[in-house]
Amino acid sequence: MANVRPGFEQESKRWRFSEYARIDNLANRDYVGSVIVNESNSRFFEAAPGRTAYIMFNAAMRAD
């Protein structure tokens, strides 16, 4: 499984900005997300989520 997370950061005298984009499960492959112990319905694992994407933004002001 491969993930990608490119990002940018900008800084000024008082502010700091960060922007990121993230893609998990880049190839959209099926894989086991968790194993179930003592399952009575013969379902011993749960599938993990498919491809997911996130966009993140952060702004911080410096305290002088």
C-alpha positions in Angstrom: 0.0 0.0 0.0 1.3 3.4 -0.9 0.4 6.9 0.4 1.3 10.3 -0.9 1.4 13.6 1.1 2.7 16.7 -0.8 2.6 20.0 1.1 3.7 23.6 1.1 4.6 26.0 3.9 4.8 29.8 3.9 6.2 32.0 6.6 6.0 35.7 7.3 7.0 37.8 10.2 3.8 37.0 12.2 2.1 34.2 10.3 2.9 30.6 9.3 0.7 28.8 6.8 0.7 25.1 5.8 -1.2 23.3 3.1 -1.2 19.6 2.5 -3.0 17.1 0.3 -3.0 13.4 1.2 -4.1 10.3 -0.6 -4.1 7.0 1.2 -4.2 3.6 -0.6 -3.0 5.2 -3.9 -3.6 2.1 -6.0 -7.0 1.5 -4.4 -6.1 -2.1 -3.5 -8.1 -4.4 -1.2 -6.4 -5.3 2.1 -7.3 -6.4 5.6 -7.9 -3.5 7.9 -8.4 -5.5 11.2 -8.6 -9.1 12.4 -11.6 -10.2 14.5 -10.8 -12.6 17.3 -13.4 -15.2 18.4 -15.9 -14.4 15.7 -18.8 -16.9 15.5 -20.1 -15.9 12.1 -17.0 -17.1 10.2 -16.0 -13.5 9.4 -12.4 -13.3 10.6 -11.4 -10.0 9.1 -12.7 -6.6 8.1 -11.7 -4.9 4.9 -9.9 -1.6 5.1 -11.3 1.5 3.4 -10.5 2.1 -0.2 -8.7 5.1 -1.5 -9.2 8.2 0.7 -8.2 11.8 0.1 -7.7 14.7 2.5 -7.0 18.4 2.1 -5.5 20.1 5.2 -4.8 23.8 5.9 -3.2 25.3 9.0 -2.7 28.9 9.9 -0.7 30.0 13.0 0.0 33.5 14.4 3.2 34.0 16.3 2.9 35.5 19.8 5.6 38.2 20.3 
